Amino acid sequence: MNAVLPRFLKLSYHKEPIISVLITMGVVDALIGGFDDSWSLFIVGLGTTGIALTWRWWRAQQRQPLSQEPVVQQQQPYYLPPQPSSSTSTLPMLSIPKKKPPRS
């Protein structure tokens, strides 16, 4: 539980920062108003949270689902020939000479 909540909060703040801040503000206001018997702050907190959640739901409804049609990929040009041709020369193999250890 401890590892899931921070990951969820990071993910939601990264995707929709304004909505997440409004939800956090509303929940904190509602908690402070509920514990402090300040009903006006409690109602403002619930209203802010409700508006933010409604806004998030509305934005989720605005996103249209991806079409079910298969995506046709176009043929990409080759930057390298598919088979090495005999006219091109191969590069020589590089070897690293072994270093002699220093004498003591």
Sequence and secondary structure as in RCSB ss.txt:
>XXXX:A:sequence
MNAVLPRFLKLSYHKEPIISVLITMGVVDALIGGFDDSWSLFIVGLGTTGIALTWRWWRAQQRQPLSQEPVVQQQ
QPYYLPPQPSSSTSTLPMLSIPKKKPPRS
>XXXX:A:secstr
 TTHHHHHHHHHHHH HHHHHHHHHHHHHHHHHHHTT HHHHHHHHHHHHHHHHHHHHHHHHS    SS      
   SS SS  TTS                
